[in-house]
């Protein structure tokens, strides 16, 4: 989905559905209040101001586990079709190492064949543990988000730390909040964690737990998520 077409409305719809399912209609109304009519074409200051208030209300009204469930359900998802071979292999072998290796190979192929990055840059990205596959540590995956594709080279060349954080995130809401110096609760980052949750739940066919370890919203250089696999 293009950010310029309707990212805001689509994301709000997912947030509203999650709130209704997890917390009920009354809390949904309280959290979503003021967001009516906002779209990808709305003034970005209004969008970010509303977002800050909405997540603050979510923090005040819903416990941590509920917030995780709501926000991970808002995530953009890895293409399910690209995970089916890995899913079948895991179902046949129950070999987590093999499944992770297949996902890593797929991630590296994307960097080379789709983004057309040099072998040197791909090697640096892999060495940093960036990408969809993350780094496997037993039954835990430590996933460090790769900088947004369209800003990757600029990010790598940027020396100003604040500017690097502004280039980093895939989410336009986070990028704008950082540019405007508006504080946004790291609860929001469980939306990004939902991307990895979706990958591994599809591959394993079981629920997985995610935990936010680092976030540019709290001043870290990047965003890192732990995925605990059953």
C-alpha positions, 0 to 999 in steps of 0.5 A: 500500500502506498503511504501517499494513498491511504496509509493513515486510514488503513492503519486507523482501521486496524487500530480500531478493530484491535481495540474493539476486539481486545479492549471493547467499544468504550475504550475504542471510542476513547482512544480513537477520539479526534482521529475522524477524517484524518488521512494520508493527505492530512496535515502531518502535524495534526496526524502526529499530534493525534497519534501521540494522544491516541497512544498515550490514551492506549497506555493509560487504559489498556495493560501491556499484554493488551497493548501488545496484542492491539499494536502487533495487529496493526503491522504491515505484513511480510508477503505470506506467499514468500513464506510457504516454502519455508513453512512446508520445510519446517512442517516436514523437518521441524528444523528451526535452524533450516527455516531460519537459514532459508529466511536469511537467504531470501532476505539477502536475495531481496537486497541483491536482486530487488534493491540492487545493493553491492556485495560489500553493502549486503555483507555489511547489512548481514554483519549488523544482523539487519533484516527480516531473518534476524539473528538466531539465538536458540529459540529466540530471534533477535531482529534488528530492523533494516533502515527503510529501503528508500533511505538505506544508502542515505542512512549509511552515509549520514553522520548526524545521529538525529538525522540517521534516526529520522531516516531509519524507520519504515513508518511515516508516522515515526519518521515525522514524529522524529523530524518534528521532535514530538515524543511518541510512546514506544508502545507504538513500536509493537506495530513494527514488532508485529511484522516479525510476529507475523513471519514466525507465526506463519512459518511455525503455525503457532503463536509467538511472543515479541518484546521490544528491546530498542527503539529510535523513539527512545533514542536508540540508534535502531529498533530491535525486537526479540521473538520468542519461539515455542 
